[in-house]
Amino acid sequence: MRADSISIIIRREAIFLPPVVQIGPELSAAESRRYARHVVIPEIGNIGQRRISNAKVLCIGAGGLGSPVLLYLAAAGVGTLGIVDFDVVDESNLQRQVIHAHSDIGKKKVESAKAKIQKLNPSVEVEIHHLRLDVTNVLDLFSRYDVIVDGTDNFASRYLINDACVMLKKPCVMGSIYRFDGQASVFWSEHGPCYRCVYPEPPAKELVPNCAEGGVLGALCATIGSIQVTETLKLITGIGSPLVGSLVFYNSLESSFDKIEIKKDPNCVICADSSHAQLLEDYEDFCGLPSIGSEITARQLATLLRAGEAIQLIDVREKYEWDEAHIEGAILIPQAEFYDGRAQAKLSSDRPIVLYCHLGIRSAHALSALKQSGYGPAAHLVGGIDSWEEYVKNG
C-alpha cells in the first residue's frame, strides 16, 4: 500500500478511549494464577483481566498474521476467539504461519488453529468459520464480536471488512506485511478515520504482488501480529492510547518504526455518514478482479476435458507447486508472466483459455491481466486446484 497519498502530520495528541468490553465475572483461583503477570500490572489489574476474559474477538485469517494474533490472544485469556478462513494448510505456509505444524498439511486452517489454541489455553472458547467472507455473511458474523482483527492479504477483503465495521460501529485492528515491511493501525470510524479515509481507491492490481510472488520474511508476521494483539488488548481494557488516527510503518531491514497521523476524510464515501453506508455488491470487481462471468467450476472444467474441447489449461502457480501436483494436460506459466506480456506470447488467441492456481486468487488476477491484453474467451477455475482435487475425489 502506498503512503505517499496520506496527509502526514508528525505529531498528534494522544487518544484515550473507554474499554469496548464490559467487566466479566470474578476470576477463579486458577485464572488468577494463570494471568498473574497481567493482574500485577496496575493499568490492567483484576478488572482489566476480567474484561479480557469477557471479550469476543474475531480474527479474519489464520495465516501469517493470524497465527501470532490467535496464539497471543488465547494466551492473554480472551474469552471467545472467532476464526474466519476458507484455506487449508500448505507446506509453503509453514515458513511463517506458526500456529500450524507439518502434520497439519492438508487440514482446514480453522481446525488446525483451533486445536493449537485449545492446547495452549483450554478455557478459551473457539468459534471456527470455514467460509469465504462476503457481503452475504459479513454483517451477521461481525455483529457477534467486540473487536475485529484483519489478518487478510488482499484488498477486496480489506475494503469489505472496513465497510462492515463502519456500518456496525466496530473497531478494526489492521495489519499488513510484504517482504521486509509491515504496517498496522486501528480503524474505528466512531473515533477516527476508516480504511477508506486513507485509501479511497485500491491500487492497480499489477502493482500489488501477493506473498507467493514477492515473498515475506516470516518473522515479520510476529512483529506486526504482536502490534495487532497489543492494540486489541488496549481496546478491550481501555488502557493507553490506541492507534486510532495513526498508522505505524515498520522496516525490518533498517529496524525502524515510523508513525504518522491519518485524518478522517469529511467526504469519505463510507464513514462520512455511516447511517447511510452500504456494502458494495462486488468487492472483487471494485478491486479490479474479474467478475463471476469469467469463472468456471471444477465440474464444468471436467466436462470440457472429457468432451475433448480444445482449451488451453494454464497453471499460474510457481514451479515448486507444479512439481507437487498439477492437472493433467495443463502447462505452467507463472502468474508474474501475465503482467509483462511473456505469457501472452505463449498462448494461442484462437482457443479458449482456462487458468488455475491454488485457490483461485492468483488465477483471477492473471485472468484480468490477460483480458486487458485483448484475449477473448478465457476463464479461471473457482477454488483452484483444491476444488479440482475435491471434485476428482468425490465426483
C-alpha positions in Angstrom: 0.0 0.0 0.0 1.2 3.5 -0.9 1.8 6.1 1.8 2.5 9.0 -0.5 -1.2 9.9 -0.7 -1.6 10.3 3.1 -1.7 13.7 4.8 1.3 13.4 7.1 1.4 15.2 10.4 4.4 14.4 12.5 2.7 14.5 16.0 -0.8 14.1 17.3 -2.4 14.3 20.7 -2.8 11.0 22.5 -6.3 9.5 22.2 -7.8 7.7 25.2 -11.0 5.7 24.7 -13.2 3.8 27.0 -13.0 0.0 27.1 -15.1 -1.8 24.5 -15.8 -4.8 26.8 -17.8 -4.9 30.0 -16.2 -6.3 33.2 -16.7 -10.1 33.3 -17.2 -12.4 36.3 -14.7 -12.7 39.1 -11.6 -14.6 38.2 -11.3 -18.1 39.6 -8.2 -19.1 41.7 -6.8 -20.9 38.7 -7.4 -17.9 36.4 -5.7 -15.6 39.0 -2.7 -17.8 38.9 -2.6 -18.1 35.2 -2.9 -14.4 34.4 -0.9 -13.2 37.4 1.6 -11.3 35.2 -1.3 -9.3 33.8 -3.1 -8.7 37.1 0.0 -7.4 38.7 0.2 -4.6 36.1 -1.6 -1.6 37.7 -3.1 -0.4 34.3 -4.7 -3.9 33.7 -5.2 -5.4 37.2 -8.1 -7.7 38.1 -10.7 -5.5 36.4 -8.7 -5.4 33.1 -8.2 -9.2 33.1 -11.9 -9.7 33.7 -12.7 -7.6 30.6 -10.2 -9.7 28.6 -11.9 -12.9 29.8 -15.3 -11.4 28.8 -14.1 -10.3 25.3 -15.2 -11.7 22.0 -12.6 -11.1 19.2 -12.9 -12.2 15.6 -9.7 -12.8 13.6 -10.0 -12.8 9.8 -7.4 -15.1 8.6 -5.4 -17.9 10.2 -2.2 -17.3 8.3 0.9 -15.3 8.7 -0.7 -12.5 10.8 -3.5 -14.6 12.2 -1.0 -17.1 13.7 0.6 -14.8 16.3 -2.7 -12.9 16.8 -4.6 -16.0 17.7 -1.8 -17.5 19.9 -1.2 -14.4 21.9 -4.9 -13.5 22.3 -5.5 -17.1 23.5 -2.5 -16.8 25.9 -3.9 -13.5 27.2 -7.2 -15.2 28.1 -9.6 -13.7 25.6 -12.9 -15.4 26.4 -14.1 -16.1 22.9 -12.0 -16.2 19.8 -13.6 -16.4 16.3 -11.5 -17.6 13.3 -12.5 -17.0 9.7 -10.5 -18.8 7.0 -11.5 -20.9 4.0 -8.0 -22.1 3.2 -6.2 -25.4 4.0 -2.6 -25.7 5.3 0.0 -25.9 2.6 3.7 -26.7 3.1 4.7 -23.2 1.9 2.7 -21.7 4.8 4.9 -23.2 7.5 7.7 -20.7 7.0 5.6 -18.1 8.7 2.2 -19.4 9.9 3.5 -20.8 13.2 0.1 -21.9 14.5 0.2 -24.8 12.0 2.6 -27.8 12.0 3.9 -30.1 9.3 1.4 -32.7 10.4 -1.4 -30.2 9.6 -0.7 -30.1 5.9 -4.0 -30.6 4.0 -6.2 -29.7 7.1 -8.5 -26.8 7.2 -6.7 -23.9 8.8 -9.5 -23.0 11.1 -9.5 -26.6 12.6 -5.7 -26.7 12.8 -5.7 -23.3 14.6 -8.5 -24.3 17.0 -6.6 -27.4 18.0 -3.5 -25.4 18.9 -5.5 -22.8 20.8 -7.2 -25.4 22.9 -3.9 -27.0 23.8 -2.5 -23.6 24.8 -5.5 -22.4 26.8 -8.4 -24.8 27.2 -10.6 -22.1 28.9 -10.8 -20.1 25.6 -14.0 -20.7 23.6 -13.0 -21.1 19.9 -15.6 -20.5 17.2 -14.5 -21.5 13.7 -16.0 -20.2 10.5 -14.7 -22.1 7.5 -16.0 -19.8 4.8 -15.2 -17.1 2.3 -16.1 -13.7 3.8 -18.5 -11.9 1.6 -21.4 -9.4 1.6 -23.9 -12.2 2.4 -22.4 -13.2 5.7 -20.1 -10.4 7.0 -22.6 -8.3 8.9 -24.2 -11.1 10.7 -20.8 -12.6 11.6 -19.2 -9.3 12.8 -22.2 -8.4 14.9 -21.3 -11.2 17.3 -17.9 -9.8 18.3 -16.4 -6.8 20.1 -13.3 -6.3 18.1 -12.4 -7.4 14.5 -8.8 -8.2 13.7 -7.9 -8.0 10.0 -5.2 -10.5 9.1 -6.1 -10.8 5.4 -3.7 -10.4 2.4 -5.9 -8.9 -0.3 -7.6 -5.6 -0.9 -11.1 -6.9 -1.6 -11.3 -8.4 1.9 -9.8 -5.2 3.5 -12.4 -3.0 2.0 -15.2 -5.4 2.8 -14.0 -5.7 6.4 -13.7 -1.9 6.7 -17.1 -1.2 5.3 -18.8 -3.7 7.5 -17.0 -2.4 10.6 -18.2 1.1 9.8 -21.8 0.0 9.4 -21.7 -1.9 12.7 -19.6 0.7 14.5 -16.9 -1.9 15.4 -13.1 -1.2 15.8 -10.9 -2.9 13.2 -7.3 -3.7 14.0 -5.5 -3.8 10.7 -2.1 -5.4 9.9 -0.3 -5.7 6.5 3.0 -7.2 5.5 5.1 -7.5 2.4 8.7 -8.8 2.1 10.5 -6.8 4.8 7.9 -4.1 5.5 4.8 -4.0 7.6 2.2 -1.6 8.9 -0.6 -1.5 11.5 -3.4 0.7 12.6 -6.8 0.8 14.3 -9.7 1.9 12.1 -12.7 2.9 14.1 -15.0 5.5 12.4 -16.7 6.3 15.7 -13.5 7.9 16.9 -11.3 8.5 13.9 -10.7 7.6 10.2 -11.7 4.4 8.5 -9.6 2.5 6.0 -11.2 4.3 3.1 -10.2 7.7 4.5 -6.6 6.7 4.0 -7.0 4.6 0.8 -10.1 5.7 -1.0 -9.3 3.6 -4.0 -7.4 0.3 -4.3 -4.1 0.4 -6.2 -3.7 -1.1 -9.6 -3.7 -4.8 -9.2 -0.4 -5.2 -11.1 1.3 -3.0 -8.5 0.2 -5.3 -5.7 2.0 -8.7 -5.9 1.0 -11.3 -3.3 3.2 -13.2 -0.9 3.6 -16.1 -3.4 5.1 -13.7 -5.9 7.0 -11.2 -3.8 7.6 -13.2 -0.6 7.6 -12.2 3.0 10.1 -12.5 5.8 8.4 -15.0 8.1 9.4 -13.3 11.4 7.8 -10.0 10.2 4.4 -11.7 10.8 5.3 -11.9 14.5 6.2 -8.2 14.7 3.1 -6.9 13.1 0.8 -9.5 14.6 2.1 -8.6 18.1 1.2 -5.0 17.5 -2.3 -6.1 16.5 -2.6 -8.1 19.6 -1.4 -5.2 21.8 -3.9 -2.8 20.2 -6.7 -5.3 20.6 -6.0 -5.7 24.3 -5.8 -1.9 24.7 -9.2 -1.6 23.1 -10.7 -4.3 25.4 -9.3 -2.9 28.6 -9.4 0.9 27.8 -5.7 1.4 28.6 -3.1 3.5 26.8 -3.6 5.4 23.5 -4.7 3.0 20.7 -3.6 3.6 17.1 -6.9 5.2 16.1 -5.8 8.1 13.8 -2.3 6.8 13.4 -0.5 4.4 11.0 2.6 2.6 12.1 5.2 1.6 9.5 8.0 -1.0 10.3 11.0 -1.5 8.1 12.7 -4.7 9.3 15.9 -4.2 7.3 16.5 -0.8 9.0 15.0 -1.9 12.3 13.0 1.4 12.1 9.4 2.4 13.1 7.6 5.4 11.8 4.2 6.6 12.9 2.2 9.2 11.0 -1.2 10.8 11.8 -4.1 10.0 9.5 -7.2 12.2 9.3 -10.8 11.4 8.9 -12.0 12.3 5.4 -15.1 14.5 5.7 -16.1 13.3 2.2 -15.4 9.6 2.8 -17.9 7.5 0.9 -18.4 5.1 3.7 -17.9 6.8 7.1 -18.7 10.4 6.5 -22.4 9.4 7.1 -22.3 5.9 8.4 -26.1 5.9 8.8 -26.4 5.7 5.0 -23.4 3.4 4.4 -24.0 0.3 2.3 -21.9 -2.6 1.3 -20.8 -2.8 -2.4 -22.3 -5.6 -4.5 -19.0 -6.9 -5.6 -15.7 -6.1 -3.8 -13.6 -8.1 -6.2 -14.9 -6.1 -9.1 -14.2 -2.9 -7.1 -10.6 -4.0 -6.7 -10.2 -4.9 -10.3 -10.7 -8.7 -10.2 -12.7 -10.4 -12.9 -16.4 -10.9 -12.5 -18.2 -14.1 -11.9 -18.9 -14.4 -15.6 -15.2 -15.3 -16.1 -15.3 -18.2 -13.6 -15.5 -21.9 -14.3 -16.2 -24.7 -11.7 -14.3 -28.0 -11.4 -17.3 -29.9 -12.7 -17.6 -27.6 -15.8 -13.9 -28.0 -16.4 -14.1 -31.8 -16.2 -17.0 -31.8 -18.7 -15.0 -29.7 -21.2 -11.9 -32.0 -20.8 -14.0 -35.2 -21.2 -15.6 -33.8 -24.3 -12.2 -33.1 -25.8 -12.6 -29.4 -26.1 -9.5 -27.7 -27.4 -9.0 -25.5 -24.4 -5.6 -24.1 -23.2 -5.3 -25.1 -19.5 -2.8 -23.0 -17.7 -1.3 -23.4 -14.2 -0.3 -19.9 -13.0 1.5 -21.1 -9.8 5.2 -21.5 -9.2 7.4 -24.4 -10.4 7.7 -26.0 -6.9 3.9 -26.1 -6.6 3.5 -27.6 -10.1 6.0 -30.3 -9.2 3.9 -31.3 -6.2 0.7 -31.6 -8.2 -1.0 -30.3 -11.3 -3.9 -31.0 -13.6 -3.1 -33.4 -16.4 -2.9 -31.6 -19.8 -2.0 -28.2 -18.3 1.0 -26.2 -19.0 2.9 -24.0 -16.4 3.0 -20.2 -16.9 3.6 -18.4 -13.6 1.3 -15.5 -12.7 4.1 -12.9 -13.0 4.4 -13.5 -16.7 0.9 -12.3 -17.4 1.9 -8.8 -16.3 4.9 -8.3 -18.6 3.5 -10.0 -21.8 5.6 -13.2 -21.7 2.5 -15.3 -21.0 0.6 -13.8 -23.9 3.4 -14.7 -26.3 3.0 -18.4 -25.3 -0.8 -18.6 -25.8 -2.9 -19.1 -28.9 -5.6 -16.4 -29.4 -8.0 -18.8 -31.2 -8.5 -21.3 -28.4 -10.4 -20.8 -25.1 -8.1 -20.4 -22.0 -8.7 -21.7 -18.5 -6.3 -20.5 -15.8 -6.0 -22.1 -12.3 -3.8 -21.7 -9.2 -4.1 -23.0 -5.6 -7.4 -21.4 -4.5 -8.4 -19.2 -7.4 -6.9 -15.9 -6.2 -3.8 -15.7 -8.3 -5.6 -17.0 -11.4 -8.2 -14.3 -11.0 -5.5 -11.6 -11.2 -3.8 -13.3 -14.1 -7.1 -13.5 -16.0 -7.7 -9.8 -15.5 -4.3 -9.0 -17.0 -5.0 -11.4 -19.8 -8.3 -9.8 -20.7 -6.7 -6.4 -20.7 -4.3 -7.6 -23.4 -7.2 -8.3 -25.7 -7.7 -12.1 -25.3 -11.3 -13.3 -25.9 -12.7 -16.5 -24.4 -10.9 -17.0 -21.0 -11.9 -18.0 -17.5 -10.3 -19.2 -14.3 -11.0 -22.2 -12.0 -13.1 -21.3 -8.9 -11.3 -22.7 -5.9 -8.2 -23.6 -7.8 -6.6 -27.0 -7.9 -8.0 -27.6 -4.4 -11.5 -27.6 -5.8 -10.4 -29.8 -8.7 -8.9 -32.4 -6.4 -12.0 -32.3 -4.2 -14.2 -32.9 -7.3 -12.0 -35.8 -8.5 -12.1 -37.3 -5.1 -15.8 -37.1 -4.5 -17.2 -36.9 -8.0 
